[in-house]
Amino acid sequence: MSVQNDNYVQFLGAAGTVTGSKYFFSIDGYHLLIDCGLFQGLKELRARNWMTFPFPASRIDCVILTHGHLDHIGYLPRLVKQGFNSPIYCTEPTADLTQIILSDSAKIQEEDAERANARGYSKHTPALPLYNLKDVEKTIPLISPQPVEEFIQLNEKIRFRFRKNAHIPGASFIELDIKGKRFVFSGDIGRPDDPMLVPGEKPDKADYLFVESTYGDRLHPEKPSEDVLKRIIDNAVSNHGPLIVSSFSVDRAQDFMYAVWKLKEEGKIPYLPVYLDSPMGLDVTRLFLKYPQWLNLDPGVFREVFKDTRLVKSVKETYHLAKDKSPKIIIAGSGMMNGGRILHYLEKQLGNPAATFLLPGFQATGTRGRQLSDGSAEIKLHGHYFKVKATIEHIKTMSSHADQGELLSWMSGIKNKPENVFIIHGEPQASDALRVKIQDEFGWHCRIPVLFEKVLLEF
């Protein structure tokens, strides 16, 4: 669509896919970006991270972040590298998480590039990181944490505020008021009964609604997570091998730590040492204690969980644990197995029939986690193929994303009929299923935008 006026929104990510969230607004010469995420998963998606941003980065007036996951913040240093030098607004926990996650991301990219050059398996000579730690150092000073529930005025026509949505600490949906119309961005909506986070809120008005659809085509299993996890742990113990959890370092790792601690406290599983092998996970765990107002769990209980978990502090210890085949529980990043310490365990234990790998939550298309969840007989790591002989489990009851019913419940508080509902952040089948359900339940007009699509805004 050709744009004839200066008021439009452009979908630069998480449109037709579940990754790379970026929504660009041009309003009478003011330019802002909602989220600035990295594409993950399929090679053709990851290639988009290397594309030049389609609007001069130096002319963007601000970025507003829903929360601190890589697919919502991971492109920030790349944007800064292209000339962005304006405020990055977010909640206080998201500000801390952004520093932690961007530093970790840069470090992993530098290490991957160095390894690819040393082993010669990259098609690029030399292989380069998308950005490095110096780029992150230039990004951090731009972060401007803001309170929840309070409107921040950007200019005489535009204001916004954050409201909690129970996905991870600091996660929020955004209410953006432009010229008297309200634009609501769901971010990633959490579960209403999250064991660790305070319940989220619901919007009561939306003229334009941008809603995620990660699980737009399904309902989460009703079986209690505790029962599912107990079965998996019991089976791993009977196999006399390690249980290795590939966990997202933000929230899911802490959920697993708490769930295992609770099962042990109640005498439902035998004693097993529990290790957290994720430098970022360690920093995030400390962050939970820094912001108790975001927790539904008594901080004293969480301190006990923390004490019960052995913290892996060096790569040398990781190498030792990865080779050890004795029974234990290891929680290692990353959640979709596309980087991080989990790769060492895959190399050493994937061929061990006594070992068990546990996948949490959503696994994006093109990731190693998705391949294993789909039953692949082998996966590729660092240029080599490894056969799958270990047991693969996928726990779907501990997701941090709302399912279809919970998404509809979150929208049910909206009293007016939105002019437009944009279904984003989902794979095509999930987005289309949610589109049909919203139209049937509420009678709202819905559309699924395509990548780079521009939509004119009328005021």
N, C-alpha and C positions, 0 to 999 in steps of 0.2 A: 504494500500500500504506500503510495506516495504521500508524504506529509506536507500539507499546505500551510499549516499554522505552527505556532511554536509551543503548542500544548499536546504532548503525547507521552505515552509510556512504551518502552521497548523491552522485549523479553530477551535478555542476553545469556540466560542460563536457566536450568531446571524447568525447561519448557519441552515437553515430550520425553523428559528423562528425570531422574531423581537426584541429579547432582549439578553442581556449578551455579548455585542460586545467584542471580544478578538481575535487578529490575531498575532500568534507567528512566528517570523522569526529566522532561524538559518543560518548564512552566514559565512562560514569559521571560525567557533568558536566564532563569535560575535552573541549575542542573544538579540533581541528586541521585544517589544510587542506594537502593535498598538491598543489602547484603552484597558480598563481594567474594563469592565462593570459587573453589577450585573444582574443575571437572575431574572425576575419578572413574575407574572402571575400564570400559572399552577403549581400545587404542585410538579410535577416531574421536572419542570424547576428550581423552587426555591431550590430543594434538591441538585442541582448541585453546588450551592454556597458553600455547606459544603464539597465538594470533595477537596482532596489535589490537588494543581496545578500540572499538569502532567510533569513539568520540574522543576528542583531545582530553587526556587525563588532567591536564593542568587547568581545564575550564570546569571541572566538576567542583561544585561548591561544598558538598559534604557527602559522607557515606553514613548510613544508619544500619546497624546490625541487629538482627533478631536474636542471635545467640552464637556461642563460640565453637561450633563444629567446623571442621576444615572445608566442607562443601558449602559453607556460608561465609567464611572469612579468609580462606587460604590463598585467594588471588590478591590480597591487599598489597604485599610487598612488590608484586609484579606491577600493580597499578602505580605505586610510588615510583618504581623504576622508570615508568613512562611519563612522570611529571606531576602526579597527584600530590598536593601539598595542603590539603584542607582538613577540617575536623572529621574524625571518625567517632560517631556517637553510639553509645551502647550502655548497658547497665554495668554496675560496679563489678559483679562476678565475671561478666563477659569480658570486661577490660583485662582482668587478670588472666582469664583463660586464653584470650587472644595472644597475649605475650608468650604464654607457655606453649601454645600450639604452633604458633608461627615459628618460634625458635626451634622447636622439635622438627617441624616440617623442613625448614632450611637445612638443618643438620643432616636429616635423612637424605635429602636431595644431593647434598654435597658428598655424602658417603657413597650413595648409589652411583654418582658420576665417577668418583674416584675408583670404585670397584669395577665399573664397566670399562674404564680406560686401562686398568691393570690387567683385566682378564680378556679384554678385546672382544666382548660380545655385543657392543653397541654398534649400530649402523652409522653413528655419527663420530667423526674424528676431529677434535676430541669430543667426548660426551660432556655436556655442561648441565649444571643445575638450573632449574627454572628461575630460582633466586637463591641468594646466599644469606648468611647471618648478617652481613653488612647492610643488605637491603632491609632486613627485619629491624635492625637498629635505627634505620631512618624512618621506619613506619611507626614504631612504638610511641614517640613523642606526639603523634597526631591523635592518639586515642583520647577521647574526652568522655569519661563516665558520667552518666546522668541518673537521677532518681527515677523510680517507677511511679506511675500514676500522675505525674506532674507534666503539664504541657510545656514543651520547649519551642519558643518562637524562632523560626528561621528567617522570616521576613514578614512584611505586613500581610501577606497572602497565605503563608504556609506555616503550620505548626504540627508537632507530633508528640506522642507520649508512648511509653512502654507499659505493658500490662503482663503480669505473670501468666505463663501457660504450661508449667510443670513438666517440661521436657528434660532439661538439665538445669543445674544452678545458674541463674542469670538469664535463662531463656524467657523470651517474651513474644507476644504478638504486638504489632505496631498499629496504632491509630494515627493516620496522617490526614490532617485537614487541609484541603487546598481550595481556596475561594469558596468556602462554605460547604464543600462536599467532603464526605469522609471516605478515605481509602483504608481498608483494613488488610494487613498482611499477617497471615496466620503464623508465619515461621513454621517450626515443627511443633505440632501440638502433642503434648504429653498425655499420659494416662490419668484418668480421674482418681484412681486408687494407687498411685505410685507409693511404694513403701517408705520412700525417703524424702520426697519433696512435698511442699505444701500444695494443696489443690490449686489448679489454674483458674483463671477467670474467663468470662465469656463476653464477647462484644454485644452491644444492644442496638447498634446502628451500623450500617455499611451501605454506602452508595455504590462503591466498587469493592468487591471482595476478592482477594487473592488467597486461595486455600490450597494447602498441601494435600497430596493424595497418595502418599507412600503406601498405605494399606487401604486404599479406596475401594478395593474389590474383595475384601475379606473381613472376617471377624476373628479376633484372637481366641485361641482355645480357652474354654472355661475351667479346665483342670488347674488346680492351684500350682503355681511355679514350684513351691516347696516339694510337692509330690513328684513332679517331673525331675527336679534336680536330685532328689534322693535316689530315684531309680537309676539315673545316670551314674551317680557316685557309687552306688552299690555294685553296679555292673563293672565299673572301672576297678573297684577293689577286688572283685572276684576274678578279674583278668590279671591281677598282680602287676599292673602297670600304671604309669602316670596318667592323670587326667589333665589335659592342657586346654585352657580356655582362651580362645582368641577374642579378647574383649576390647571394646571401645574404652579408651582410657578415661573418658569423661562420663561419669554416671554409671555406665554398665559395669565397669570394673568394681566400683564401690558397691553396687547392688549385689554382685556375686560374693564379694567379701562379707557383706552383711548376711546374705542368705546362707552361706556355708557356716558362718559363726553361729547363727541361730539354730541350724540343724544340729551342730555339735553341742550347743548349750542344752538342747532339748533331748540329747541322747539318741537321736534318730539315725546318726551315722557314726561309724568308728572314727577315732582320732586320726587325722591325716595332717601333716604339715601343709600350710598354705603359703604360697609365695606370690608376691606381686612383682612381676618383672616388666616394669615400664617406668622409665625415669619420669615421663610425663604423667603417668598414673599416680606416682608418688606425690608430685607437685599438686595435682588436682585433689588428691585425698586431703592434703593439708588445707586446700582452699575450702573444702566442705566445712571444716571447723572454723574458718575465718568468717563465714556468712551463715550463721545458724538460723537467721530469719528466713532463709530459703528452704530450710529443712523441716520435715514433718517428724523427724526422728530426734530423740533426745541426744544432744551432743555427747553426754556421758556414755551412752550406749555406743555411739560411733567411735569414741576413744578406745573402748574395749575391743571393738572390731579391729581397729588399727593396730592395737597391741598384739592381737592374735595372729597378725599377718607378718610374715617374714619379708623384708624388703630387699630386693636384689639391687645392689648399688653399682656393680661393675660388669662390663662385658665379659671379663674373665669368669665371673661367677655364672653368667648366662651360659657360656660354653660348657662349663662343668655340669650344670643342671640339664642342659640339652642332651648330653650323652648319658645321663643317669636314668636307668630304666626302672628304678624302684617306685612303689606307690607314693603319690603325692599329688597335690593340686597346684597347678601353676597358672596364674592369670597373666597373660602377656598381650601387649598391643602389637598389631592393630586389629580392630574388630573384623575387617573384611580381608585380612591377610595380604594386603597390598603393600606392606612395609613394616618396619619395626622389628622388635625382638622375636616375634612369633616365627619369623622366617628361619631362625636358627633351630627352633624346635621342629619345624616341618622337615628341614634337611636331615635331622638326626633321628626323628621318631616316626615320620610318616610311613616308613617301611617296617615298623615294629608292630606285629599283630596284637601285642599286649597293651599298646598305648590307645588312648581315646582322645580325640580332638572334639571340643565342644564349640559350636558356632552360636553366637548370640544374635537375636534380632534380624534386621533386614540385611540382605547380602546383595549388593548391586550387580547388575549384569556386567560381565567382563572381569570381575574380581576373582581371586583364588578361592575366597570363601564361597562364592556362588558356584564355582566349578565343583567344589567338594560337596556342597549341599545337593547339587544336581546329580551326584554319583560318578564324577569323573574317575577313571582308573589311574590317571597320572596327572601331575601338574608340573609346570615349568617354574624353576627357581634359578635365578642368576645364570641363565643360559643352559641349564641342564634339566632333564626330566626325572621326576621321582615318582615311583609307583606307590599307590595308596594301598597299604595293608592294614593300617590302623583303623579302629572303629571311628566312624564319623557320626556325631550327634548334632542336631540343630534344635535348640530350645526356642520356641516361639511365644512362650508365655511371659517372657521378661522384656518384651519390646518397650522402648521409650516413645514409640509413635502410637497415636490413637488409631483404632481400627475404624471401619466404615461407620458403625453405630455411634462411636464416640465422636467422630468428626461431625456427624449429623447433630448430635447433642450439643456440641460446641457452637454450631451455627444457629441452633433453635432459639437462642436469646435475641436474635436480630428481629426487631419489631417491624421495620420497613421492608419493602421489596427492593433489593439492590437493582441498580440499572444494569449491572453486569457482574457475573461471577466468573473469574478466571481460575481454571483448575490447573495447578502447577505441581512441580516437585513429585512426579510420579511416572512410572512406566506406562506406556499407552493403554494397556488393558485396565490397569488400576484407575487411571484418570477417567477413562470412558465409563467405567462402572459407576464411579462416584458422580459423574455428570448426569447419568440417567437417574440415579437415586435422588439427587438434589432436585431435579426437575419434577420427578414424581411426588416427592415429599412436600416440597415448598412451592412448586410452580415458578421457580426462578429461571431466568435465561442464563445458560451456562455456555462457556466456550473453552476449548483447550488450545491455547496459543502455541504457535510453532516458534522454534528458535529464530531470533533476530526480527520477529514480527513487531511492527510498530502499530499502535492503536491510538487514534486521535481521541482527545479528551475534550468534551464540550462543557462549557461552564455558562 
